[in-house]
Structure formats: C-alpha cells, structure tokens
C-alpha cells in the first residue's frame, strides 16, 4: 500500500511539472491607448496539448479598474521550434468570473461568446503571448493584450492623443510620441514655439487604413529661421536658436524617470530585433526646395543607455539602425527601410524613432509631413536547407527536393539538416512525415508571420551502404520471413547476406 501511495505522489509531481507559471508585464492596448500592469499566465501542457490561462484580467485607465475575468484557451496544439514551444489558435470562448476580491463586477460573462486569437512561445523560464480579444460586437473595439516581450511601438497608428502644456500653451501629442511641446532645453526658445504646435491629429489616413487618424508634422518660422517639425519616441531638446547646433537633439535614455503628460516615459522599450520598419507617409513643401527637398525618418535600437541624435559622439550602444533621408512622396506612399546591425553583441532594450519635415536642420520651408500606420517588420522566410554537400533552394519556392546520396538516410538528413532563414531571431520547427517529406515552419520573432515549407527526400535510405565496409559485397537482402527483396523500402528488420558467406541483421528506420 505504501508503494502505491508513493507512486501516486510521484505521478502527481510529474503532472505538476507540466504546468508553468509566468509573471511579467502585461500591456493592454485599446483604440491606440495603452496601459501596463503586472499579470500571471499559466501554461499547462500534457500529451502534446496545452491550456493557457490568464486569470483576473482587468482593464486599467486613469486609476480606475474594470474587471473582465478569466481567459482560458484549451486544447492548444504544441509546436516545437528549437528550444521554444509554440501555441497558435483562434477560438470563441466565454470569459468567466475572476476571484479578485477588489473587483465588484466581472464583465466577461456578460459579453457572451467572444472571439480570441492567440500566438505564444515559451520555455521553462519565459513566455511571450499576444492575445487579441475581439469585442467589436459589444464594445466596438479589439483589445490587444501583450504579455512579456515588446515587439512594436505603442500607438504607431496615431489613433490616441493627449495634451501637453508648454509656457502656458496646450498642444496635442500622440501617445508614446513627443514633440517640442514636451521638450527640454532653452526656456526662451520653448516659449517662442509654444504657440506654434509642430504636430496635430489629422483625419487624413492612408488608403486601406482601419484607423481614423494620422499625425501631421509641420515646420514653422521661428525668430526668422526654419524650425523643422519633429516627432520622436524619445525626448526632444531645444538648446539653441541655431538649427544645426548639437544642443538640438532627440534623446533616448531608459534611465530617465521623467513622464509625459499621459504618464508615459520618454522612451519605448523593445525586446525584438526587427528586420525592417515600414510607414505610410505624405509630404508637401509649401515652396519646393530643389536643394533640400527631403523629409526624413531614422530608427535606432540601443541597449537603453543614453543616445542622442544628432551628436558629435560616436555611440557604441547601438544594436541596429534604419534611416531614410529622402522622403519626397506627395501622395500616400508606403516606405520600407531595412535595419542594419551595428553591434550584434549588444542586447537591444529600447528603440527611438524620429520623424522630421526636413533631412537638414533649419532647411526647407513651411512643410507638412503626414505619417500613418508605422510598423516594425519581422520576417520568417526559409532560404535554403543544407546537409553536407546536399542542398535545397527555397528562395523562390515553398517546396523543394533533395536526392539522397551515399550513406545519407532520411533520418540522417532530418537530424542533421541546416536551415538558412531570412528573419532576425526567427524560429524554425520541423516534422518528419511518413512519406519521407519534411514539413518546415518558420516563425517570425513576434509570431505574427508563419510560413510553411515542404522538403521532399527522394530515394530509399540505403542502410546497407552504412554497414558494408571494405571489400564486402551484398549478395542479397531478405525479410525475416526469408523473402528476397531488391531494397529495404519498408521500415523493419532485414537480413543482409554477403558474397563472403557472412550475414547481418539490419534495421531500416
């Protein structure tokens, strides 16, 4: 009896090990406006299926709390990609009551059936989960929930704005973004520009946008000089009336504790390593300048320590950067700019994006730059599969073939294949199928993109070639029933007889 109880206890321990609990930051975005809180998510995995649970989910805004409830997604197929487990599903669920005593009412059960989309990756120590809760039918909005890592810039569709005040003047700024109204620097200069806001919310949106607004950035004439309109995820400093003075800059410093008028820091955290940055732009110069015709966009991913742009300093804290200083689009145009690594040994922690009406400080005229739907792009493309001298090209295809040669077996190729991918930090999962094909899935770092490829392995795995050494020659191949066959086409045990009179049992896998 004691042994039975010991066995039951051991089994319970094993079962408990299958449930991982993660506590991390939870960023909730509704209509472009984001709030952050701490939360706990549990993933219970068993027999290749998982249940993901976010309990006591609440919406926080302006110090108030709205209880939503328990979000539970069941029967999720677990895909393996390296050392990561991947979950992806679209389900319609009923959100149940939470048990947080501080919440009087839970809205979830009142909402009825709610469509939910999940993408997640995890190991024993870390979980990233993106959960989109579609409440269009009841609350006319989609709630975007990100747990763990951050892969995008908040409010990059420029839907949410708040008010900033400078020298008694109140001007709008997009949430998570900052203009001269919230700048530091020379008090006289800031006062001179306070009544001339450089950014505003516009109802002009790019074609096909699901949003209702964009941001308009404009330049002004200040003290007889052109003051370029500038918007940044960092913080601006206006230090001099001379436009190209290095005391005029945008700054990223994650050590700063300063907050903007919306209660957000003057920086944007980022855990990802994007491949590209894309944005929609429309640019107009009131008086076309042949010498200075360009607006500009720059983006840098740093280790989070202080970074200023422009600067005389050659910073050593930049992981990657992207720049386009030749924006001329007079109609809505999508531009895409690749990131280039500067120092791969760094750990990226923050990103600063800066937009300006002219690529040269103090130049141009009274210019207008519209920006909409900025996005960090993470790729997930398979370029090639290699095994020794064997290779398959996937650069322009989703299917390819490798003809087995020499001692290579299907299992050899599957176990030893090397995949070449396009996509910083992309994840690769592979499955060997019964028909000697390999299904390869490439997941982008943010899990928004999943591309599937098929590798066909032609030819029968020549196990005989692996066991035959020296001058031995195969005389015949037989099944265990004594039936002679031409090759080992079916997995199992065979008897191989050699011309020297010896024989061996060979397992075909």
C-alpha positions as CSV (number, residue, x, y, z in Angstrom):
1,X,0.0,0.0,0.0
2,X,2.9,2.4,0.9
3,X,4.4,1.8,-2.6
4,X,1.1,2.6,-4.2
5,X,0.8,5.9,-2.4
6,X,4.5,6.7,-3.3
7,X,3.8,6.0,-6.9
8,X,0.7,8.2,-6.9
9,X,2.6,11.0,-5.3
10,X,5.4,10.7,-7.9
11,X,2.8,10.9,-10.7
12,X,1.3,14.0,-9.2
13,X,4.7,15.6,-9.1
14,X,5.3,14.8,-12.7
15,X,1.9,16.3,-13.6
16,X,2.7,19.4,-11.6
17,X,6.0,19.9,-13.5
18,X,4.0,20.2,-16.7
19,X,2.3,23.4,-15.6
20,X,4.5,26.5,-15.9
21,X,3.5,29.8,-14.3
22,X,4.9,33.1,-15.6
23,X,4.7,36.6,-14.1
24,X,5.6,39.5,-16.3
25,X,4.4,42.9,-17.7
26,X,1.0,42.9,-19.4
27,X,0.4,45.7,-21.9
28,X,-3.2,46.3,-22.9
29,X,-4.0,48.4,-25.9
30,X,-7.5,49.7,-26.7
31,X,-8.0,52.1,-29.7
32,X,-4.3,53.0,-29.7
33,X,-4.2,53.8,-26.0
34,X,-2.0,51.5,-23.9
35,X,-1.7,50.7,-20.2
36,X,0.7,48.4,-18.4
37,X,0.2,46.2,-15.4
38,X,1.8,43.0,-13.9
39,X,0.0,39.7,-14.5
40,X,0.4,36.0,-14.3
41,X,-0.3,33.4,-17.0
42,X,-0.2,29.7,-16.6
43,X,0.5,27.1,-19.3
44,X,-0.5,23.6,-18.5
45,X,1.0,21.2,-21.1
46,X,0.1,17.5,-21.3
47,X,0.3,14.9,-24.1
48,X,1.2,17.5,-26.8
49,X,-1.8,19.8,-25.9
50,X,-1.8,22.8,-23.7
51,X,-4.2,25.1,-21.8
52,X,-3.3,28.8,-21.4
53,X,-4.9,30.7,-18.5
54,X,-4.9,34.4,-17.8
55,X,-6.9,34.9,-14.6
56,X,-8.4,38.1,-13.2
57,X,-7.8,40.1,-16.3
58,X,-8.7,43.7,-15.8
59,X,-8.7,47.0,-17.9
60,X,-6.9,49.9,-16.2
61,X,-7.4,53.5,-17.2
62,X,-6.9,56.8,-15.3
63,X,-6.6,54.9,-12.0
64,X,-9.9,53.0,-12.4
65,X,-10.2,49.3,-13.0
66,X,-12.8,47.3,-15.0
67,X,-12.9,43.6,-14.3
68,X,-13.0,41.4,-17.4
69,X,-12.4,37.9,-15.9
70,X,-10.7,34.7,-16.6
71,X,-9.5,33.9,-20.1
72,X,-8.8,30.2,-20.7
73,X,-7.8,28.7,-24.0
74,X,-7.9,24.9,-24.2
75,X,-6.7,22.0,-26.4
76,X,-3.9,24.0,-27.9
77,X,-1.5,22.0,-30.1
78,X,2.1,22.5,-29.0
79,X,4.5,23.0,-31.9
80,X,8.3,22.8,-31.3
81,X,10.8,25.3,-32.7
82,X,14.2,24.7,-31.4
83,X,14.0,25.1,-27.6
84,X,10.7,27.0,-27.8
85,X,7.2,25.7,-27.7
86,X,4.7,27.5,-29.9
87,X,1.0,28.0,-29.5
88,X,-1.4,29.5,-32.0
89,X,-5.2,29.4,-32.1
90,X,-8.4,31.2,-32.9
91,X,-11.2,30.3,-30.5
92,X,-14.5,31.6,-29.4
93,X,-14.7,31.5,-25.7
94,X,-16.8,32.6,-22.7
95,X,-14.9,34.7,-20.2
96,X,-15.6,33.6,-16.7
97,X,-15.7,35.5,-13.4
98,X,-12.4,36.2,-11.7
99,X,-11.8,35.8,-7.9
100,X,-10.1,39.1,-7.2
101,X,-12.0,40.4,-4.2
102,X,-11.1,44.0,-5.1
103,X,-13.3,43.8,-8.2
104,X,-17.0,44.1,-7.6
105,X,-18.3,43.2,-11.1
106,X,-16.8,41.0,-13.8
107,X,-17.8,42.0,-17.4
108,X,-16.6,38.8,-19.1
109,X,-19.7,36.6,-18.5
110,X,-22.0,39.4,-19.8
111,X,-20.2,39.6,-23.1
112,X,-21.3,36.1,-24.2
113,X,-19.2,34.3,-26.8
114,X,-16.0,36.3,-27.6
115,X,-13.6,35.5,-30.5
116,X,-10.0,35.3,-29.2
117,X,-6.8,34.9,-31.2
118,X,-3.6,33.8,-29.5
119,X,0.0,33.5,-30.5
120,X,2.6,32.4,-27.9
121,X,6.1,31.0,-27.4
122,X,7.6,29.7,-24.2
123,X,10.3,27.7,-22.5
124,X,10.8,26.9,-18.8
125,X,11.7,30.5,-17.9
126,X,10.0,32.9,-20.3
127,X,6.6,33.3,-22.0
128,X,5.6,35.7,-24.7
129,X,1.9,35.8,-25.6
130,X,-0.1,38.1,-27.9
131,X,-3.9,37.8,-27.3
132,X,-6.4,39.7,-29.4
133,X,-9.8,39.9,-27.8
134,X,-12.4,40.8,-30.4
135,X,-15.2,42.8,-28.7
136,X,-16.3,44.5,-31.9
137,X,-19.9,43.2,-31.5
138,X,-20.4,44.5,-27.9
139,X,-17.8,47.2,-27.2
140,X,-16.9,48.2,-30.8
141,X,-13.2,47.5,-30.2
142,X,-10.5,45.0,-30.2
143,X,-8.4,44.6,-27.0
144,X,-4.8,43.8,-27.8
145,X,-3.0,42.1,-24.9
146,X,0.8,41.6,-25.0
147,X,2.4,39.6,-22.2
148,X,6.2,39.5,-21.8
149,X,8.3,40.8,-24.7
150,X,7.6,44.0,-26.6
151,X,7.9,43.9,-30.4
152,X,6.0,47.1,-31.6
153,X,5.9,50.8,-30.8
154,X,2.7,51.7,-29.0
155,X,0.2,53.9,-30.8
156,X,2.1,53.6,-34.1
157,X,-1.2,54.1,-35.9
158,X,-1.5,57.5,-34.3
159,X,-5.1,57.0,-33.1
160,X,-4.7,58.2,-29.5
161,X,-3.6,61.7,-28.5
162,X,-3.2,63.6,-25.2
163,X,-2.5,67.2,-24.3
164,X,0.9,68.6,-23.3
165,X,1.5,72.1,-21.9
166,X,4.5,74.4,-22.5
167,X,4.7,78.0,-21.4
168,X,1.0,78.1,-20.7
169,X,0.1,76.8,-24.1
170,X,-1.6,73.4,-24.6
171,X,-0.9,71.3,-27.7
172,X,-1.8,67.7,-28.7
173,X,0.8,64.9,-28.9
174,X,0.3,61.3,-29.9
175,X,0.5,58.9,-27.0
176,X,4.0,57.3,-26.8
177,X,5.4,60.1,-29.1
178,X,6.8,63.5,-28.3
179,X,7.3,66.9,-30.0
180,X,8.7,70.3,-28.9
181,X,5.8,70.9,-26.6
182,X,7.2,68.3,-24.2
183,X,10.8,69.2,-24.9
184,X,13.6,70.2,-22.5
185,X,16.1,73.0,-23.2
186,X,16.2,76.7,-23.6
187,X,13.1,78.3,-21.9
188,X,13.1,81.3,-24.3
189,X,13.0,79.0,-27.3
190,X,10.4,76.8,-25.9
191,X,8.2,79.8,-25.1
192,X,8.7,81.1,-28.6
193,X,7.5,77.9,-30.2
194,X,4.7,77.1,-27.6
195,X,2.0,78.8,-29.7
196,X,3.1,77.0,-32.9
197,X,2.5,73.3,-32.4
198,X,4.6,71.1,-34.7
199,X,2.2,68.1,-34.5
200,X,-1.5,67.6,-34.6
201,X,-4.1,64.8,-35.1
202,X,-5.3,64.6,-38.7
203,X,-8.4,62.8,-40.1
204,X,-6.4,62.1,-43.3
205,X,-5.5,58.4,-43.3
206,X,-3.6,56.2,-45.7
207,X,-5.5,54.1,-48.2
208,X,-6.9,50.9,-46.7
209,X,-6.3,52.0,-43.1
210,X,-8.6,50.6,-40.4
211,X,-7.9,53.6,-38.2
212,X,-9.5,57.1,-38.3
213,X,-6.5,59.4,-37.8
214,X,-2.8,60.0,-38.7
215,X,-0.3,62.5,-37.3
216,X,0.6,65.8,-39.1
217,X,4.0,67.2,-38.5
218,X,4.7,70.8,-39.7
219,X,7.6,73.2,-39.7
220,X,7.5,76.9,-38.6
221,X,9.4,80.1,-39.0
222,X,10.8,81.0,-35.6
223,X,13.0,84.1,-35.0
224,X,13.5,84.3,-38.7
225,X,14.7,80.8,-39.1
226,X,13.0,77.5,-40.1
227,X,12.2,75.2,-37.2
228,X,11.7,71.7,-38.6
229,X,8.7,69.9,-37.3
230,X,10.0,66.8,-35.4
231,X,8.3,63.9,-33.7
232,X,10.2,61.2,-31.7
233,X,9.6,58.3,-29.4
234,X,12.4,59.8,-27.3
235,X,12.6,63.3,-25.9
236,X,13.5,66.5,-27.8
237,X,15.9,69.1,-26.5
238,X,15.8,72.6,-27.9
239,X,19.1,74.1,-26.8
240,X,19.9,76.7,-29.5
241,X,18.3,79.0,-32.0
242,X,20.9,77.8,-34.5
243,X,19.1,74.8,-36.1
244,X,22.2,72.7,-36.7
245,X,23.6,73.2,-33.2
246,X,24.3,69.9,-31.5
247,X,22.3,71.1,-28.4
248,X,19.2,70.4,-30.6
249,X,18.6,66.7,-30.5
250,X,16.3,63.8,-29.8
251,X,17.3,61.6,-26.9
252,X,16.7,58.0,-25.7
253,X,17.6,57.3,-22.1
254,X,15.8,54.4,-20.4
255,X,17.4,55.5,-17.1
256,X,15.3,58.7,-17.1
257,X,12.3,58.7,-14.7
258,X,10.6,61.7,-16.4
259,X,7.0,61.1,-17.6
260,X,5.0,62.9,-20.3
261,X,1.5,64.4,-19.9
262,X,-0.1,61.0,-20.4
263,X,2.1,59.4,-17.6
264,X,4.3,57.5,-20.1
265,X,8.1,57.6,-20.1
266,X,10.1,59.4,-22.8
267,X,11.3,56.2,-24.3
268,X,10.0,53.0,-25.9
269,X,11.1,49.6,-24.6
270,X,11.8,46.9,-27.3
271,X,12.8,43.3,-26.9
272,X,12.7,42.4,-30.6
273,X,15.3,42.7,-33.4
274,X,13.2,43.8,-36.4
275,X,14.2,43.3,-40.0
276,X,12.5,46.4,-41.3
277,X,10.5,49.4,-40.4
278,X,7.6,50.4,-42.6
279,X,5.4,53.5,-42.5
280,X,3.0,55.4,-44.7
281,X,3.9,59.0,-45.5
282,X,2.7,62.0,-47.5
283,X,5.0,65.0,-47.8
284,X,4.3,68.5,-49.1
285,X,6.6,71.5,-49.3
286,X,4.9,74.9,-49.5
287,X,7.7,76.3,-51.5
288,X,9.5,73.4,-53.2
289,X,13.2,73.4,-52.4
290,X,15.5,72.0,-55.1
291,X,18.4,71.8,-52.6
292,X,16.6,70.5,-49.6
293,X,13.6,68.5,-50.9
294,X,13.5,65.6,-48.4
295,X,11.8,64.7,-45.2
296,X,13.4,62.1,-43.0
297,X,12.9,59.1,-40.7
298,X,15.5,57.4,-38.5
299,X,15.3,54.5,-36.1
300,X,17.9,53.1,-33.7
301,X,17.7,50.1,-31.3
302,X,20.0,50.6,-28.4
303,X,21.0,48.9,-25.1
304,X,18.9,51.5,-23.3
305,X,21.6,53.8,-22.2
306,X,21.8,57.5,-23.3
307,X,21.7,58.1,-27.0
308,X,21.4,61.5,-28.7
309,X,20.7,62.3,-32.4
310,X,22.3,64.2,-34.0
311,X,25.5,64.2,-31.9
312,X,29.3,64.6,-32.2
313,X,29.6,61.4,-30.2
314,X,30.1,58.1,-31.9
315,X,27.9,55.9,-29.8
316,X,28.9,52.3,-29.0
317,X,25.5,51.3,-27.6
318,X,23.6,50.8,-30.9
319,X,22.5,47.3,-31.8
320,X,20.9,48.2,-35.2
321,X,19.6,51.2,-37.1
322,X,17.5,52.2,-40.1
323,X,17.3,55.5,-42.0
324,X,15.6,57.1,-44.9
325,X,16.6,60.7,-45.5
326,X,15.0,61.1,-48.9
327,X,11.2,61.1,-48.3
328,X,9.5,63.0,-51.1
329,X,6.1,61.3,-51.5
330,X,3.5,63.8,-52.4
331,X,0.7,61.2,-52.2
332,X,0.3,58.5,-49.6
333,X,3.1,56.1,-50.1
334,X,4.3,53.1,-48.0
335,X,8.1,53.1,-47.5
336,X,10.1,50.2,-46.0
337,X,13.5,50.6,-44.6
338,X,15.8,47.7,-43.6
339,X,17.6,47.6,-40.3
340,X,21.4,47.1,-40.4
341,X,23.3,45.6,-37.4
342,X,25.9,47.8,-35.8
343,X,27.0,45.6,-32.9
344,X,25.4,42.1,-32.7
345,X,27.0,41.5,-29.3
346,X,24.7,44.1,-27.7
347,X,21.3,43.3,-26.1
348,X,18.6,45.6,-27.5
349,X,16.3,47.2,-24.9
350,X,14.9,50.3,-26.4
351,X,14.1,51.9,-29.8
352,X,14.0,55.6,-30.8
353,X,12.2,56.6,-34.0
354,X,12.5,60.2,-35.1
355,X,10.5,61.9,-37.9
356,X,11.2,65.3,-39.3
357,X,10.0,67.6,-42.0
358,X,13.5,68.0,-43.5
359,X,16.6,65.9,-43.5
360,X,18.8,69.0,-42.9
361,X,18.1,71.1,-39.8
362,X,16.8,74.6,-40.5
363,X,16.2,73.9,-44.1
364,X,13.1,73.6,-46.3
365,X,10.1,75.8,-45.8
366,X,6.8,75.6,-44.2
367,X,6.4,71.9,-44.9
368,X,3.9,69.2,-43.9
369,X,4.6,65.5,-43.3
370,X,1.7,63.1,-42.7
371,X,2.6,59.7,-41.1
372,X,0.3,56.7,-40.6
373,X,0.5,53.1,-39.6
374,X,4.2,52.7,-38.7
375,X,5.2,49.1,-38.1
376,X,8.2,47.1,-37.1
377,X,8.5,44.1,-39.5
378,X,9.8,40.7,-38.5
379,X,10.5,38.3,-41.4
380,X,10.1,34.5,-41.5
381,X,11.4,33.2,-44.8
382,X,13.2,29.9,-45.5
383,X,16.1,30.5,-47.9
384,X,17.7,27.0,-48.1
385,X,18.2,23.6,-46.4
386,X,21.6,22.0,-46.4
387,X,23.1,18.7,-45.4
388,X,26.7,18.2,-46.2
389,X,27.0,18.7,-50.0
390,X,23.3,18.3,-50.4
391,X,21.0,21.3,-50.6
392,X,17.6,22.6,-51.5
393,X,16.8,26.1,-52.6
394,X,13.6,27.8,-51.1
395,X,14.4,31.3,-52.1
396,X,11.5,31.4,-54.5
397,X,9.5,28.3,-53.6
398,X,7.7,26.7,-50.8
399,X,8.6,23.1,-52.0
400,X,11.9,21.6,-52.9
401,X,13.6,18.2,-53.2
402,X,16.8,16.6,-52.1
403,X,18.0,13.4,-53.8
404,X,19.7,11.2,-51.2
405,X,23.2,10.1,-52.0
406,X,25.9,7.9,-50.5
407,X,25.3,7.0,-46.8
408,X,22.6,9.6,-46.2
409,X,19.3,8.3,-44.9
410,X,16.1,10.2,-44.5
411,X,16.7,10.3,-40.7
412,X,20.3,11.4,-41.3
413,X,19.1,14.4,-43.3
414,X,16.3,15.3,-40.9
415,X,18.5,15.2,-37.9
416,X,21.5,17.0,-39.4
417,X,19.9,19.5,-41.8
418,X,20.9,23.1,-41.5
419,X,18.2,25.7,-42.3
420,X,19.1,29.2,-43.6
421,X,16.4,31.8,-42.9
422,X,15.6,35.4,-43.6
423,X,14.4,36.9,-40.4
424,X,16.3,38.1,-37.3
425,X,15.8,35.7,-34.5
426,X,13.2,33.7,-36.5
427,X,12.3,30.3,-35.1
428,X,12.3,27.1,-37.1
429,X,10.3,23.9,-36.4
430,X,10.5,20.7,-38.5
431,X,8.5,17.5,-38.7
432,X,9.4,14.2,-40.4
433,X,6.4,12.7,-42.1
434,X,5.8,9.1,-43.1
435,X,6.1,9.8,-46.8
436,X,9.7,10.9,-46.4
437,X,8.8,14.6,-46.6
438,X,9.8,17.2,-44.0
439,X,7.4,20.0,-43.0
440,X,9.4,23.1,-42.0
441,X,7.7,26.0,-40.3
442,X,9.4,29.4,-39.9
443,X,8.0,31.7,-37.3
444,X,8.9,35.4,-37.1
445,X,10.2,36.7,-33.8
446,X,6.9,38.3,-33.0
447,X,5.0,35.2,-34.2
448,X,2.8,37.3,-36.5
449,X,4.1,35.5,-39.5
450,X,4.3,31.8,-40.0
451,X,5.5,30.3,-43.3
452,X,5.3,26.6,-44.1
453,X,7.6,24.7,-46.5
454,X,7.9,21.1,-47.7
455,X,11.1,19.3,-48.3
456,X,10.9,16.0,-50.2
457,X,13.6,13.5,-49.7
458,X,13.9,11.2,-52.8
459,X,15.4,7.8,-52.8
460,X,15.4,4.9,-50.3
461,X,17.6,5.2,-47.4
462,X,20.5,2.9,-48.1
463,X,21.1,1.3,-44.7
464,X,23.1,-1.4,-46.4
465,X,25.6,1.1,-47.5
466,X,26.1,2.1,-43.9
467,X,27.0,-1.3,-42.7
468,X,29.0,-2.6,-45.6
469,X,32.7,-1.9,-45.1
470,X,35.9,-2.7,-47.0
471,X,35.5,-5.1,-49.9
472,X,32.3,-6.7,-48.8
473,X,29.7,-7.1,-51.5
474,X,25.9,-7.6,-50.9
475,X,24.7,-10.9,-52.2
476,X,21.0,-10.5,-51.3
477,X,18.5,-8.8,-49.0
478,X,15.8,-10.8,-47.2
479,X,12.9,-10.2,-44.9
480,X,12.8,-12.1,-41.7
481,X,10.3,-14.5,-43.5
482,X,13.1,-15.4,-45.9
483,X,11.6,-13.4,-48.9
484,X,14.3,-11.9,-51.1
485,X,13.7,-8.2,-51.9
486,X,15.5,-5.7,-54.1
487,X,15.8,-3.0,-51.4
488,X,14.7,-2.1,-47.9
489,X,11.7,0.0,-48.9
490,X,9.7,-0.5,-45.7
491,X,10.9,0.2,-42.1
492,X,11.7,-3.0,-40.3
493,X,14.4,-5.7,-39.8
494,X,16.2,-7.3,-42.7
495,X,18.8,-10.0,-43.2
496,X,21.7,-8.9,-45.5
497,X,23.9,-11.7,-46.9
498,X,27.3,-11.0,-48.4
499,X,29.3,-12.8,-51.0
500,X,31.9,-13.9,-48.4
501,X,29.3,-16.1,-46.7
502,X,28.6,-13.8,-43.8
503,X,25.3,-12.2,-42.9
504,X,24.0,-9.4,-40.7
505,X,20.7,-8.1,-39.4
506,X,20.0,-4.5,-40.4
507,X,17.3,-2.2,-39.0
508,X,15.7,0.1,-41.6
509,X,14.2,3.2,-39.8
